Amino acid sequence: MATYAIGDVQGCATTLERLLGRIGFSARDRLWLAGDLVNRGPRSLDVLRVIHGLGARAVVVLGNHDLHLLGRAAGVTEAKRRDTLDEVLAAPDRATLLDWLRARPILHREGSHVLVHAGLLPRWTVEEALERAAEIETLLRKGELSELLSKETRAARSLQVFTRLRTCRDDGRMCDFDGPPDEAPDGCFPWFSHPKRRSTDVTILFGHWSALGLHLGEDAIGLDTGCVWGRALSAVRLEDRAVFSEPAAEPSA
């Protein structure tokens, strides 16, 4: 039995299917997915159906595009120009899939590994991050999306970190930056390399940062290799850190 961690799929169902074939994914194996299952790619509905069908063998944390889908379904966020979510919203099994998605965690910890979409602020311990994630998950399961997506509550601010973080300033505040690390503004550097980071007692697996690409650090593994941008979808086997990558089959978004 093996556990494979996969970065942002974003509706790239064909590439996902080929990657699962490449790794020889079997009924004994598990998948960890770092969020953003949907949007921008052409087959978000198929991705949701495949991962939902795996049941407990799939661990999924929510990303910003997954939350955007939930927000659109609830009528609290507007459609964006590059959205590819209409097929999901019109699907006969929409309610089943969206209820399942809404119940996914923001943060998952298992032994020495933590799975999150984007990252943790340097000042947060894993225990504090789990507490903040639990606040968000409670609101999601109550259907209180507007509390998370449009208000400056502690939970809304925490959600921005979990789903949007890439770089931090010296004082630990988020920087608004999405390019490659070596092009970050002065005073901004990757959250996982912050000298005062308090979550170095675990290995954090994350996605969201396609310009970073695959990152295999001692205590942080970046998984987003830009499938939706025409690059590749990658998996890391947790047991030995073996890397498997499948070139994108879908046209670049």
Contacts in CASP RR format, 6 or more apart in sequence:
PFRMAT RR
TARGET T0000
AUTHOR 0000-0000-0000
METHOD contacts of the structure
MODEL  1
MATYAIGDVQGCATTLERLLGRIGFSARDRLWLAGDLVNRGPRSLDVLRV
IHGLGARAVVVLGNHDLHLLGRAAGVTEAKRRDTLDEVLAAPDRATLLDW
LRARPILHREGSHVLVHAGLLPRWTVEEALERAAEIETLLRKGELSELLS
KETRAARSLQVFTRLRTCRDDGRMCDFDGPPDEAPDGCFPWFSHPKRRST
DVTILFGHWSALGLHLGEDAIGLDTGCVWGRALSAVRLEDRAVFSEPAAE
PSA
1 28 0 8 1.000
1 29 0 8 1.000
1 30 0 8 1.000
2 28 0 8 1.000
2 29 0 8 1.000
2 30 0 8 1.000
2 237 0 8 1.000
2 238 0 8 1.000
2 239 0 8 1.000
3 29 0 8 1.000
3 30 0 8 1.000
3 31 0 8 1.000
3 32 0 8 1.000
3 237 0 8 1.000
3 238 0 8 1.000
3 239 0 8 1.000
4 23 0 8 1.000
4 25 0 8 1.000
4 29 0 8 1.000
4 30 0 8 1.000
4 31 0 8 1.000
4 32 0 8 1.000
4 235 0 8 1.000
4 236 0 8 1.000
4 237 0 8 1.000
4 238 0 8 1.000
4 244 0 8 1.000
5 31 0 8 1.000
5 32 0 8 1.000
5 33 0 8 1.000
5 34 0 8 1.000
5 115 0 8 1.000
5 205 0 8 1.000
5 221 0 8 1.000
5 223 0 8 1.000
5 235 0 8 1.000
5 236 0 8 1.000
5 238 0 8 1.000
6 16 0 8 1.000
6 19 0 8 1.000
6 31 0 8 1.000
6 32 0 8 1.000
6 33 0 8 1.000
6 34 0 8 1.000
6 223 0 8 1.000
6 233 0 8 1.000
6 234 0 8 1.000
6 235 0 8 1.000
7 33 0 8 1.000
7 34 0 8 1.000
7 35 0 8 1.000
7 36 0 8 1.000
7 207 0 8 1.000
7 222 0 8 1.000
7 223 0 8 1.000
7 224 0 8 1.000
7 225 0 8 1.000
7 233 0 8 1.000
7 234 0 8 1.000
7 235 0 8 1.000
8 34 0 8 1.000
8 35 0 8 1.000
8 36 0 8 1.000
8 65 0 8 1.000
8 207 0 8 1.000
8 208 0 8 1.000
8 210 0 8 1.000
8 223 0 8 1.000
8 224 0 8 1.000
8 226 0 8 1.000
8 227 0 8 1.000
8 228 0 8 1.000
9 15 0 8 1.000
9 16 0 8 1.000
9 33 0 8 1.000
9 35 0 8 1.000
9 36 0 8 1.000
9 37 0 8 1.000
9 38 0 8 1.000
9 47 0 8 1.000
9 227 0 8 1.000
9 233 0 8 1.000
10 36 0 8 1.000
10 37 0 8 1.000
10 38 0 8 1.000
10 39 0 8 1.000
10 40 0 8 1.000
10 41 0 8 1.000
10 44 0 8 1.000
10 65 0 8 1.000
10 227 0 8 1.000
10 228 0 8 1.000
10 253 0 8 1.000
11 37 0 8 1.000
11 38 0 8 1.000
11 39 0 8 1.000
11 40 0 8 1.000
11 41 0 8 1.000
11 42 0 8 1.000
11 43 0 8 1.000
11 44 0 8 1.000
11 46 0 8 1.000
11 47 0 8 1.000
11 84 0 8 1.000
11 228 0 8 1.000
11 250 0 8 1.000
12 41 0 8 1.000
12 42 0 8 1.000
12 43 0 8 1.000
12 47 0 8 1.000
12 227 0 8 1.000
12 228 0 8 1.000
12 233 0 8 1.000
12 248 0 8 1.000
12 249 0 8 1.000
12 250 0 8 1.000
13 42 0 8 1.000
13 43 0 8 1.000
13 44 0 8 1.000
13 46 0 8 1.000
13 47 0 8 1.000
13 50 0 8 1.000
14 43 0 8 1.000
14 249 0 8 1.000
14 250 0 8 1.000
15 227 0 8 1.000
15 232 0 8 1.000
15 233 0 8 1.000
15 246 0 8 1.000
15 247 0 8 1.000
15 248 0 8 1.000
15 249 0 8 1.000
15 250 0 8 1.000
16 47 0 8 1.000
16 50 0 8 1.000
16 233 0 8 1.000
17 50 0 8 1.000
18 246 0 8 1.000
18 249 0 8 1.000
19 233 0 8 1.000
19 234 0 8 1.000
19 235 0 8 1.000
19 244 0 8 1.000
19 245 0 8 1.000
19 246 0 8 1.000
22 244 0 8 1.000
22 246 0 8 1.000
23 29 0 8 1.000
23 235 0 8 1.000
23 237 0 8 1.000
23 244 0 8 1.000
25 31 0 8 1.000
29 57 0 8 1.000
30 57 0 8 1.000
30 58 0 8 1.000
30 59 0 8 1.000
31 51 0 8 1.000
31 54 0 8 1.000
31 57 0 8 1.000
31 58 0 8 1.000
31 59 0 8 1.000
32 58 0 8 1.000
32 59 0 8 1.000
32 60 0 8 1.000
32 108 0 8 1.000
32 115 0 8 1.000
32 205 0 8 1.000
32 238 0 8 1.000
33 51 0 8 1.000
33 58 0 8 1.000
33 59 0 8 1.000
33 60 0 8 1.000
33 61 0 8 1.000
34 61 0 8 1.000
34 63 0 8 1.000
34 115 0 8 1.000
34 116 0 8 1.000
34 117 0 8 1.000
34 205 0 8 1.000
34 206 0 8 1.000
34 207 0 8 1.000
34 208 0 8 1.000
34 222 0 8 1.000
34 223 0 8 1.000
34 224 0 8 1.000
35 60 0 8 1.000
35 61 0 8 1.000
35 62 0 8 1.000
35 63 0 8 1.000
35 65 0 8 1.000
35 66 0 8 1.000
35 117 0 8 1.000
35 207 0 8 1.000
36 63 0 8 1.000
36 64 0 8 1.000
36 65 0 8 1.000
36 66 0 8 1.000
36 117 0 8 1.000
36 207 0 8 1.000
36 208 0 8 1.000
37 44 0 8 1.000
37 47 0 8 1.000
37 48 0 8 1.000
37 51 0 8 1.000
37 60 0 8 1.000
37 65 0 8 1.000
37 66 0 8 1.000
37 101 0 8 1.000
38 44 0 8 1.000
38 47 0 8 1.000
38 48 0 8 1.000
38 65 0 8 1.000
38 66 0 8 1.000
38 69 0 8 1.000
38 84 0 8 1.000
38 85 0 8 1.000
38 88 0 8 1.000
39 65 0 8 1.000
39 68 0 8 1.000
39 69 0 8 1.000
39 82 0 8 1.000
39 83 0 8 1.000
39 84 0 8 1.000
39 85 0 8 1.000
40 65 0 8 1.000
40 82 0 8 1.000
40 83 0 8 1.000
40 84 0 8 1.000
40 228 0 8 1.000
40 253 0 8 1.000
41 84 0 8 1.000
41 228 0 8 1.000
41 250 0 8 1.000
41 253 0 8 1.000
42 84 0 8 1.000
42 250 0 8 1.000
43 250 0 8 1.000
44 69 0 8 1.000
44 84 0 8 1.000
44 85 0 8 1.000
44 87 0 8 1.000
44 88 0 8 1.000
45 87 0 8 1.000
45 88 0 8 1.000
45 91 0 8 1.000
45 97 0 8 1.000
48 88 0 8 1.000
48 97 0 8 1.000
48 100 0 8 1.000
48 101 0 8 1.000
49 93 0 8 1.000
49 97 0 8 1.000
51 58 0 8 1.000
51 60 0 8 1.000
52 58 0 8 1.000
52 96 0 8 1.000
52 97 0 8 1.000
52 100 0 8 1.000
59 108 0 8 1.000
59 110 0 8 1.000
59 115 0 8 1.000
60 101 0 8 1.000
60 104 0 8 1.000
60 105 0 8 1.000
61 104 0 8 1.000
61 105 0 8 1.000
61 106 0 8 1.000
61 107 0 8 1.000
61 108 0 8 1.000
61 115 0 8 1.000
61 116 0 8 1.000
61 117 0 8 1.000
62 101 0 8 1.000
62 104 0 8 1.000
62 105 0 8 1.000
62 106 0 8 1.000
62 117 0 8 1.000
62 140 0 8 1.000
62 163 0 8 1.000
63 117 0 8 1.000
63 118 0 8 1.000
63 162 0 8 1.000
63 163 0 8 1.000
63 208 0 8 1.000
64 117 0 8 1.000
64 118 0 8 1.000
64 163 0 8 1.000
64 164 0 8 1.000
64 208 0 8 1.000
66 101 0 8 1.000
66 104 0 8 1.000
67 145 0 8 1.000
67 148 0 8 1.000
67 149 0 8 1.000
67 159 0 8 1.000
67 163 0 8 1.000
68 77 0 8 1.000
68 80 0 8 1.000
68 83 0 8 1.000
68 85 0 8 1.000
69 85 0 8 1.000
69 88 0 8 1.000
69 89 0 8 1.000
69 98 0 8 1.000
69 101 0 8 1.000
70 98 0 8 1.000
70 101 0 8 1.000
70 102 0 8 1.000
70 140 0 8 1.000
70 145 0 8 1.000
71 77 0 8 1.000
71 145 0 8 1.000
71 149 0 8 1.000
72 78 0 8 1.000
72 79 0 8 1.000
72 83 0 8 1.000
72 85 0 8 1.000
72 89 0 8 1.000
73 89 0 8 1.000
73 94 0 8 1.000
73 98 0 8 1.000
74 143 0 8 1.000
74 145 0 8 1.000
74 146 0 8 1.000
76 145 0 8 1.000
76 146 0 8 1.000
76 149 0 8 1.000
76 150 0 8 1.000
77 149 0 8 1.000
79 85 0 8 1.000
82 253 0 8 1.000
88 94 0 8 1.000
88 97 0 8 1.000
88 98 0 8 1.000
91 97 0 8 1.000
102 140 0 8 1.000
102 141 0 8 1.000
102 143 0 8 1.000
103 140 0 8 1.000
103 141 0 8 1.000
105 133 0 8 1.000
105 137 0 8 1.000
106 116 0 8 1.000
106 117 0 8 1.000
106 133 0 8 1.000
106 136 0 8 1.000
106 137 0 8 1.000
106 159 0 8 1.000
106 162 0 8 1.000
106 163 0 8 1.000
107 114 0 8 1.000
107 115 0 8 1.000
107 116 0 8 1.000
107 129 0 8 1.000
107 130 0 8 1.000
107 133 0 8 1.000
107 162 0 8 1.000
108 114 0 8 1.000
108 115 0 8 1.000
108 116 0 8 1.000
109 115 0 8 1.000
109 126 0 8 1.000
109 130 0 8 1.000
109 202 0 8 1.000
111 202 0 8 1.000
112 202 0 8 1.000
112 203 0 8 1.000
113 202 0 8 1.000
113 203 0 8 1.000
113 204 0 8 1.000
113 205 0 8 1.000
113 238 0 8 1.000
114 126 0 8 1.000
114 129 0 8 1.000
114 199 0 8 1.000
114 202 0 8 1.000
114 203 0 8 1.000
114 204 0 8 1.000
114 205 0 8 1.000
115 204 0 8 1.000
115 205 0 8 1.000
115 206 0 8 1.000
116 129 0 8 1.000
116 162 0 8 1.000
116 204 0 8 1.000
116 205 0 8 1.000
116 206 0 8 1.000
117 162 0 8 1.000
117 163 0 8 1.000
117 206 0 8 1.000
117 207 0 8 1.000
117 208 0 8 1.000
118 161 0 8 1.000
118 162 0 8 1.000
118 163 0 8 1.000
118 164 0 8 1.000
118 165 0 8 1.000
118 166 0 8 1.000
118 206 0 8 1.000
118 207 0 8 1.000
118 208 0 8 1.000
118 209 0 8 1.000
119 161 0 8 1.000
119 162 0 8 1.000
119 165 0 8 1.000
119 191 0 8 1.000
119 192 0 8 1.000
119 204 0 8 1.000
119 206 0 8 1.000
119 208 0 8 1.000
120 126 0 8 1.000
120 129 0 8 1.000
120 161 0 8 1.000
120 162 0 8 1.000
120 165 0 8 1.000
120 191 0 8 1.000
120 197 0 8 1.000
120 199 0 8 1.000
120 204 0 8 1.000
121 161 0 8 1.000
121 165 0 8 1.000
121 168 0 8 1.000
121 172 0 8 1.000
121 174 0 8 1.000
121 191 0 8 1.000
122 168 0 8 1.000
122 172 0 8 1.000
122 191 0 8 1.000
122 194 0 8 1.000
122 196 0 8 1.000
122 197 0 8 1.000
122 198 0 8 1.000
122 199 0 8 1.000
123 172 0 8 1.000
123 196 0 8 1.000
123 198 0 8 1.000
124 132 0 8 1.000
124 198 0 8 1.000
124 199 0 8 1.000
125 198 0 8 1.000
125 199 0 8 1.000
126 199 0 8 1.000
126 201 0 8 1.000
126 202 0 8 1.000
129 162 0 8 1.000
129 199 0 8 1.000
132 154 0 8 1.000
132 155 0 8 1.000
132 158 0 8 1.000
132 162 0 8 1.000
133 158 0 8 1.000
133 162 0 8 1.000
135 154 0 8 1.000
135 155 0 8 1.000
135 158 0 8 1.000
136 148 0 8 1.000
136 155 0 8 1.000
136 158 0 8 1.000
136 159 0 8 1.000
136 162 0 8 1.000
139 145 0 8 1.000
139 147 0 8 1.000
139 148 0 8 1.000
139 155 0 8 1.000
140 148 0 8 1.000
147 153 0 8 1.000
147 155 0 8 1.000
147 156 0 8 1.000
148 155 0 8 1.000
148 156 0 8 1.000
148 159 0 8 1.000
149 156 0 8 1.000
150 156 0 8 1.000
160 174 0 8 1.000
161 174 0 8 1.000
163 208 0 8 1.000
164 174 0 8 1.000
164 208 0 8 1.000
165 174 0 8 1.000
165 191 0 8 1.000
165 208 0 8 1.000
166 175 0 8 1.000
166 177 0 8 1.000
166 178 0 8 1.000
166 179 0 8 1.000
166 190 0 8 1.000
166 191 0 8 1.000
166 208 0 8 1.000
166 209 0 8 1.000
166 212 0 8 1.000
167 174 0 8 1.000
167 175 0 8 1.000
167 177 0 8 1.000
167 181 0 8 1.000
167 184 0 8 1.000
167 188 0 8 1.000
167 189 0 8 1.000
167 190 0 8 1.000
167 191 0 8 1.000
168 174 0 8 1.000
168 175 0 8 1.000
168 188 0 8 1.000
168 189 0 8 1.000
168 190 0 8 1.000
168 191 0 8 1.000
168 194 0 8 1.000
169 175 0 8 1.000
169 187 0 8 1.000
169 188 0 8 1.000
170 187 0 8 1.000
172 194 0 8 1.000
172 196 0 8 1.000
175 184 0 8 1.000
175 185 0 8 1.000
175 187 0 8 1.000
175 188 0 8 1.000
177 184 0 8 1.000
177 185 0 8 1.000
177 188 0 8 1.000
178 209 0 8 1.000
178 211 0 8 1.000
179 211 0 8 1.000
180 211 0 8 1.000
180 212 0 8 1.000
181 189 0 8 1.000
181 190 0 8 1.000
181 211 0 8 1.000
181 212 0 8 1.000
184 190 0 8 1.000
190 212 0 8 1.000
191 197 0 8 1.000
192 204 0 8 1.000
192 206 0 8 1.000
192 215 0 8 1.000
192 217 0 8 1.000
192 219 0 8 1.000
192 220 0 8 1.000
199 219 0 8 1.000
200 219 0 8 1.000
201 219 0 8 1.000
202 219 0 8 1.000
203 218 0 8 1.000
203 219 0 8 1.000
203 220 0 8 1.000
203 221 0 8 1.000
204 219 0 8 1.000
204 220 0 8 1.000
204 221 0 8 1.000
205 220 0 8 1.000
205 221 0 8 1.000
205 222 0 8 1.000
205 223 0 8 1.000
205 236 0 8 1.000
206 220 0 8 1.000
206 221 0 8 1.000
206 222 0 8 1.000
206 223 0 8 1.000
206 224 0 8 1.000
207 222 0 8 1.000
207 223 0 8 1.000
207 224 0 8 1.000
208 224 0 8 1.000
209 222 0 8 1.000
209 224 0 8 1.000
210 224 0 8 1.000
210 225 0 8 1.000
210 226 0 8 1.000
210 228 0 8 1.000
210 229 0 8 1.000
210 231 0 8 1.000
212 222 0 8 1.000
212 224 0 8 1.000
213 222 0 8 1.000
213 224 0 8 1.000
213 225 0 8 1.000
213 226 0 8 1.000
214 222 0 8 1.000
214 223 0 8 1.000
214 225 0 8 1.000
214 234 0 8 1.000
214 243 0 8 1.000
214 245 0 8 1.000
215 221 0 8 1.000
215 222 0 8 1.000
216 222 0 8 1.000
216 236 0 8 1.000
216 241 0 8 1.000
216 243 0 8 1.000
221 236 0 8 1.000
221 241 0 8 1.000
223 234 0 8 1.000
223 235 0 8 1.000
223 236 0 8 1.000
225 231 0 8 1.000
225 232 0 8 1.000
225 233 0 8 1.000
225 234 0 8 1.000
225 245 0 8 1.000
226 232 0 8 1.000
226 233 0 8 1.000
226 248 0 8 1.000
227 233 0 8 1.000
227 248 0 8 1.000
227 250 0 8 1.000
228 248 0 8 1.000
228 250 0 8 1.000
228 252 0 8 1.000
228 253 0 8 1.000
229 248 0 8 1.000
229 252 0 8 1.000
229 253 0 8 1.000
230 248 0 8 1.000
230 250 0 8 1.000
230 251 0 8 1.000
230 252 0 8 1.000
230 253 0 8 1.000
231 247 0 8 1.000
231 248 0 8 1.000
232 245 0 8 1.000
232 246 0 8 1.000
232 247 0 8 1.000
232 248 0 8 1.000
233 245 0 8 1.000
233 246 0 8 1.000
233 248 0 8 1.000
234 243 0 8 1.000
234 244 0 8 1.000
234 245 0 8 1.000
234 246 0 8 1.000
235 243 0 8 1.000
235 244 0 8 1.000
235 245 0 8 1.000
236 242 0 8 1.000
236 243 0 8 1.000
236 244 0 8 1.000
237 243 0 8 1.000
237 244 0 8 1.000
END
